């Protein structure tokens, strides 16, 4: 059998033929028959010289570049083990020096194609006059972000660390042109990635969509200027603005909103100026992503910082539901009374599967470390256009000893200060900011004691302080899902820890900040790279968990499978050291790398492979990376 290249409607087409002979009128004639259609040559060509020649030779050697041809080799006798002799030239520095090249990126390269990124950028390139290697540059930046986060120039300088060239570009300036293209295609790429995941083997689990906001600082002193038109109207707000930093820093920041699904896989992100408050950016983020993705009805899960009537009205109007936390300490007096009520006032649900006894409206667990109660209520909300509507929602309140102990610890110094003030009121002169809301201010005439406009005297509002202390350990959740049990709602809400873990990965393992680019377009491209890198990490984690037979919906499941840091180290450890005579020696797989290989079904146990065999290994990663 041999590989033939024929024409099919003018396109080079690969086939496997088998030669045979027949006799006609005493004359022996050579013929061939079709054994297998392979496909268009362009589908398999790796871009390196003499691909067809190398493919034919690999087939003759019994190690075809196209893995699907292996089935045709089964009838061939297994070659006897061979012994390879490699000769080193001691005068040749290249021969005698170790220079390992990474091959762990084969996995990332396969995921790049499976997530649809290649298709998006290839289409964008075809619609423009771009001549440089756009996909190669984006791969370089993305693989670098996953494996060894650095500045864009730093990543460019490390482009030779891979066993095969990732990009054919020879100009660092083209890196920044590629960032412009990423910015232009950011929305398209996110939607394509979503489509690929939704229709793939993993699938989207969108019963709930988690949303949270974080921010990233920039090491600059001043805000970005707004762009205004001739009338002075702001047409584009500056992106890097000083705001409430999650890391308590004073530099300008950028806000990022992120959606993930119930499997922990990212759905979409969006950037906002740093001076925007969390409540105001949920609606724009929903309109640009979830509202357009045809998920059907989803439940938006978010923390209390995103809780507002306008957001709730928009979520319900879009046909979705919500699970939102609500600050017990900022609740109105009626809700506070209900939380602390021992007389079980109001309408409330009971008997929803609580394990332990019921006491004063709360259902305790068996070891009495957790209690819960709920009620159904109706209230009026006003949307962003001022239109009012009546909604029905469930309000859930629970107390946990774990949460109580945490809050007591966090408030220890504050309580100590309060006790000192009660004994010595003069300490109020050095009041911390936190105590302002507990103060009573009066203007006192020292002579008569009457309240007049003379001197201000401070005192503690003991009722407010007592309310504050009584509410330690309590948590409140409001939800549109009135038919779901309290325990199920709380469990779904606790899933927010996955998105917090995603932010931790981007900030620590992927080193998304500080950011070393400055224009809005390049900043957005930088965070798109971080988003794509996070998606790859999550897909690998998901595959590992599935391979281990663990619950992908478990809140702490990711860490129990393989952390992002361990994945980085495993991929970085997979190297091939070039030897003389065109052979390579592979590093031995450590436990984490072997776990990843097993999860993707890749056999990488090659002994002194050639470059051709490494390309075949890369192809096996491409097939195994289908999501």
N, C-alpha and C positions, 0 to 999 in steps of 0.2 A: 504493500500500500504506500501511496505517496500523496503529497499535497499538491493540488493543481490550482492555478489561479485563472479563472475564466472571466468572460464578460457577461454581465447580466444587465440588459438595458443600458449599456455603456459604462457600467460600474464594475470595478474589479471585485470579483466574488471568489471566495475560498471554498474548495471542496476537497474531499478525500476520495481518491480513485484507487481502484485495484486493477493491476495489469494481469492479463491472462492471454493464452494463445489458442487458436483454433486452426484446424486444417480444412481448406477448401480446395477441392479438386487436386489434392495431393500437395498443396502449397500451404505452409505454416504462416499464419497471419497473426500479428500482435493486436490485441484489442484492450480496451479498458472499460470498466463499469463503475458507476457512481456508487460509493459506499455511504457517504455522509455529506450533507450540506452544512458548511460551517457558518457562513455569513459574509457580509461585505468586509473587504480588507480594511476599510477605514475604521471599522468598529474595534479592531484588535491592534492596529498599528500603534506601537508605543512611542513613535516619533524619532526613535534612534535609527541610524543608517542600516540598510540591508535587512529590514525586518523579515521580508519573505524568505530570504536566504537563511536567516537564523531560525525561523520557524520550521523550515524543512529539515534543517540539521538537528534541531531539538527533537523532532518527531522520529528521525532515524536513530537518534541516541536513546530513545525510549523515555525521554523526559520533555514532553511537548510544552511549549510556552502557553498553549491554550489547554487549560486543565480538562475540558470536556473531551479532548481527544484521547485521554488516558484509557477510556473504556475500550478503545480499539487495540490497545497493547496487551490485553489480557492473554491472548493466544500466543504471545511471544515467549520464548523461554526466558526465565529470570537470569540476568547476567550474573556471573560469579563475582563475589566481592573482589574489588580491585585494591591494589596498594599504590598509593600516590607518592612519588618522590618529588620534593620541591627543593630546588637548588638556590641558595642565597649567594649573591655576589657581595663579598665583604667590602668591596670598594664602592658599592652603590648604596648611598645613604637611604634611598627610598626602600630598597630591599630589606635593609637591616633595622629600620626604625618602625615602631608600631604606630599606626595611624588609623585607629578604629573609626568607622563611619556608622552612623545610626541607621538601623532598619526598623526600629519600633514605630517610626512614622508611617509605615505601610498601613497600619490600622487606621490612623487618622486620615490618610489619603483615601482609603475605602469609604470611611464615614463621610468625607467631604462630598464624594459623588453620591452616596446614598441619601444624603440630606437635601440633594437638589441644588447645592450651591454652584457646582460646576455648570449646570444647565443655565441657571440664571445669568451668570456672568458671561457665559459663552454667547447667549442670546443678546445680552446688552452690547457686547463687543461687536457682534455682527450688525447691529443697528447704528454703530458709530464708525468713526474713522480711526479707531484705536489700532495700532500696529504692534505694540509691545505685548509681552506675555502677562496679560491681566490675571488669569487664573493662577499661573505660577507664582506671581507676586503675592496674591491673597493667600495661597497655600503657605508660602514662606512665613508671612506674618501670623497666620492662624496656628500653624504647627509650633512656631516659636512661642506664641502665647500659652499654649498648652504645656509645652515641655520645658521651656527655659525663658520665662517672661523677661523682657528687656525693652528698651526704647526701640523705635522703628529702625534707627540707624544701627543700633547694637544687634538687632535681629538680622539686618542685611549683612553685617560683617560676619555673621555665623552661617551664611548660606551654604558653605562647603562642608558642613558637618554631616550631611546626608550621603548615603551610599550612591544614590543616583541624583542628578541635578533636579531640584524642585522647580527652579525657574531658569529660563534661558536669558532673562534680562541681565544686562551688564551695567545698568545705570541706577544709582541710588535715587536719582530724581524721580524715576518712574514709580518708586515706592509711594511717594506722595500723590502722584497722579492716580495710582490705584486706590488710595484712600478717598479721593473725590468720587471715583466710580462706586465704591462701597456705599458712600453716603447717598448717592443717587438711586441705588438699588436696595436700600435698607428695608423698606416696606415689602418689596417684592420677594426678597430673600426670606424674610420672616414668614410670609404667607406660603412660599414654596416649601420651606422646612416643615411647616405645620401640615401641609397636604401630604408630604412624604411620610411623616410620622403617623398621621391619621389613617392613611391607607395601607401602611406597612404592617408587619407582624406585631410590632409593639402596640400600635394603636393609641388613640387619645382616650384617657379616662377623664371626661369632663363633667361628671356629675357635679363636682365642685371645681371652681377655679380660685386659686389663692392669689391674693394681690397684696403687695406691700411696697413701701417707698423707702429708699435710702438715698444718701448723697455722697458725693465724691469731691474732695478738696483739690484745689489748684494752688500751687505755690506762687501766687501773684498777690500784689498788694491792693489793686483796685478792681472794681467791677467792670465788666464789659459794658461799653456804651450802647444805649438804645439807638436804633436807626429810625429816623423820622422823615416824613415827607415835607414838602414845601410849606405846608400849613402848620407844621409842628406836631402833627399827629404821629404817634409811635406806630410804625408798621412792622417792626421786628424788635422784640425785646432782647437785650443782651443776655447771653446764656449763663455766663459765669458771674453769679451775684452772691453777695454776702447774705446768709440766712441762718436758720437754726441748724447747726451742724450736729450730726449724730455723734461725731467724735470730739465735740466741744472745741473745735478749731475756729480761728477768727478769719481765715482766708475765704475768698469767694468759693462757692460750691456750685455743683450742678445736681439737680434732683433726678433720680431715676425711678420710674414705676415699673414693676416687673410682675407678669402673670405666669403662674405655673399650673400644671394640671394635677390631678389626684395621684398620678404616678411620679410626681416630682420633676417632670420634664418641662423645660421652659416653653412658653407659648409665644410671648411677645414682650417687648420692652418699649419704653418711650422716655425721652429726656425732656426736662423742663428747667426753666431758669431757677437758680438757687434760692431766690427770695419768695417763691411760691410755697404756700402752706399745703400740707398733705391733703387736706379735705378738698381743695380746689382742683386737684389734678386727676382725681379718679374718673370723673365724667369724660374729660378729653381722652384719657387712656382707653376707656371702654369704647367710645365712639370710633376710635381708630383701629381697634383690634377685635375684642370679643364680639362687639355688635356686628362685625362684618364677616365672621368666620363660619357661620352656619353650623354652630355646635348644637343647635336646639336649645332647650332650656337648661341653663346652668345656675349654680348657686355661687354667688360671689362671697368669698370668705376674706375678711380683713379685720384689722385691729381697730381700737377705739379712735385713733387719730384720723380715720377716714369716715367716721360716723357722722353723717349730716342728713337732714331731711331732703335736701336737693339730690344727694347721691342715692338715697333710698328710692325717691320718686323716679329717678332715671332708670334704676335697675328694674323696678317693677313695670315701668312703661315699656321696657325692652322685652318683657316677657320672662324675665329671670327672677331668681330669688336671692336672698342674702342671709348671711350669718355674720353679725358684727358685734364686737365687744362694746361695752358701754362702761364708762368710769362710774363706779359706785359712789365715789366721793364728789363727783360733779352732777350726780342725779338730782332730780327735784325732790322736794320734801316728801311728796306722796310715795315715791319709789323708795326713798330711804326708810320711811316708816314701815313699808311692806317688807323690805329686806330684814329689818331688825324686829319685825312684828312677831309676837309670841301668841297672837290670838287668831292667826290664820284668816285675816280679812281679805275681802276681794275674791274674785273668781280665780281658781287655780286648778291645775291638773294634778291628780294624784294617782298612785298605783301604777306607775309606768315601769315597773320592773325593778324598783329599788330593792337592794339585797337585805337591808336591815330594817329596823323598826322605824315608825313614823312618829315624829315628835314636834308639836307646835308648827305644823306645816312643812317641816323639812323631813326628808327621808335620809336616814343615815346608812352608810355602809356598815358591814358587820364589825369592823374594827374601830368604827367611830373616828375615822380620820378625814371623813368627807361627808358633807350633807348637801342636799339639793332640793329646790322647789321651783315651781313655775306658775305663770298665770297667762291667760289670754286677754289681750286688751285691744281696744280700738282707739285710734287717734288720728288726727289730721296732720298731713304733711304738705309742704308747699314746694313745688318744683322750681327749676331755675328761671322759669318765666312768670312765676308768681301764682300759678294755678294751684288751687287746693284740691286735695283728694283725701278720702277717708280710707285708712288701711287697717287691716287686722294682723296682729303679730303676737308672737309668743315672747314673753320676757322670762328668762331663766336666771336664777341666782344660785350660786353655790359657794360653799366655804370649804377650804381644804387646809389641813394642818401644815402641809408643805408650803403653801402660799402664805399662810399666816406667819410661820417661822421666818420665812424670807423677808416679809414686810417688817416684822418686829426687829430683825437684824438691821435692815436698812434704816429704820427709824430710831435706832438705839440712841444715837447722839442727840437727836431732836427731842426725844422724851427726857433724856437727862437734862437738857437745857430747860425744858418746861418745868421740871421739878425744881431746878435751881431758881428760876424766876419766881415761882410761887413763894419760895422762902425768902427771896431777895429781889423785889420788884425793880431795883435800880439796874439790874442786868438787862432790862429791856432797852437801855440806851444803845447796847451793842447787838441789837436784834438782827438775826439772819433773815434773808429774804423770805424763807419758807414760812415764817411766823406772821407775816403781814396780815393774812386773812383771818388770823385768830385774835387780832388786836381790837380793842375798843378805844376810840380816841375821844376825849372830852376836853373842853376848855374850862378851866377852873380858876375862880378867884380865891387866892390863898386866904384872904381875910374872912370872907363870908361863906365860902364853900359853894356859892351859887354857880350855876353853869352860865358863864358869860364869855365874851370874846377877849380873853386875856392870854392865858398860858395853856398849852396842850399837855394833857396828862394821859399816859398810856396804861392800859390794863388788859388782862387776858379775858377773852370770852370763853369761859369754862364750858358752856354748853356746846359750842362749836368744837372745842378740843375733845370733849367726850364723844361727840358724834364721829369725829375722825378716828379716834382710837377704837371705837366700837366696830367700825367698818373694816378694820384690818383683817385680811384673810378672805374677804368676800370678793367675788367676781360676778359680773353681770353680762349676759349675752342677749341680744335681741335678734329675732329671726322671723322671716316670712314663712318658715316651714312649720306650721302649726300642727301638722299631723305626725311629724317625726318625734321620737322620744327625746327626752331631755339628755339622756346619756349619749345618744347618737349625735345630737347637735354639738355637745361638748367635745366629743371625739373628733368630729370634723373640724371644729375650731382649733383644736390642738395641733392639727396638721399644718398650721401656719409655721411651725418650727422648721418645716422643709424649706420654705422660702427664706427664712432667716439663715439657714445653712447655705443656701445658694448665694446669698450676699457675702457670707463669710468666705466661701470659695473664691468668688470674684475678687475680693479685697486682699485675701492672703495668698492662696495658692496660685491664682492667675495674676496677681499683683496689678489690678486695674488702676490703682492710684499709688503715687502721684501720676498725673497724666502729662506726657511730654509733647503734646501737640496743642495748638492754641486756637485755630479757626473753628467755628461751629461745625463745619463740614467734616473736618478731620477728627474733632472730638466725637461726633456721632459715629464715624467710621471706627474709631477706637473701641467704643462700647459695643458696636455691632460685632467686632472681632471677639470681645469678651463674651457676648451672648452666644456666639457660635461655639466658642471654646467650652463654655459651661454646658451647652447642649451635648457636645461630644462626651464630656466627662460623665454626664448623667446617663447617656445611652450605654456607655461602658458599665457603669454601676448597675444599671437595670439588667443588662445581660448577665453580669456576674451573679446578681441576686437570683435571677431565674435559674441559672445553672446550679446554684447551691440549693435551690428549692425553698428559698426564703420568701417571706411575704413582702412584696414590693410596696404595699400600702402601709407597712409598719412605719411609725413616725421616726424611729431611730434605725430603720432598716439600712440606710445608705452606709452608715459607719460600721454596721455589723457585717456588711459585705466587703467593700473595699473603699477606703477614703480617697479623696482627690489627690492628696499628697502621695499616697502609695501608688496610685495609678501613674502619676508623673514619674516617680522614681523607676517604676517597672518599665515604662516605655523608653525612658532615657537609658536604661541598662542594656537594652537589646541592640547590640552592635555587631558589625562585621569588620574584621581586620583584614585588609588586603594582603595577600601573600604573592610571592613570585609565581610565574606561570599561570596567572589569571585565576587563582583560587582565593577563597576567603575562609577565614576561621571565625565561627560565630561564638559569641559569649554564651556561657551556660545560663539557661533560664533559671531565675530565682523563683521562689514559691508564688509571689504575686504575679509575675509575668506568666508563669505556667497556668495560673488560675484564669487569667485573661484569655490566653490562647485556647484553653479548654472551653471557656464560655462561648467563644466565637467558632469553635470547631476547627481550629487551624493546627496542622501538624508542622512544626518548624524545626523538627529534629534533623537538620541537614548536616552532613559531614563534609567539610571542605568543599562547599558548593562553588560553582562558577558563577559569573555574572548572569549567564542565561538562567541558571537554576534560581538565582535570587529574584530575577524578574518573574519567574514562574511562581515563586513564593508570594511576591507582591500581588500577582493576579489572584492567588487563593485568598488573600486578605480582602481584595476587592469583592469577591463573591461572598465571603463570610460576613462582610460588614453590612449586608442588606438589613434594613431596619423594618 
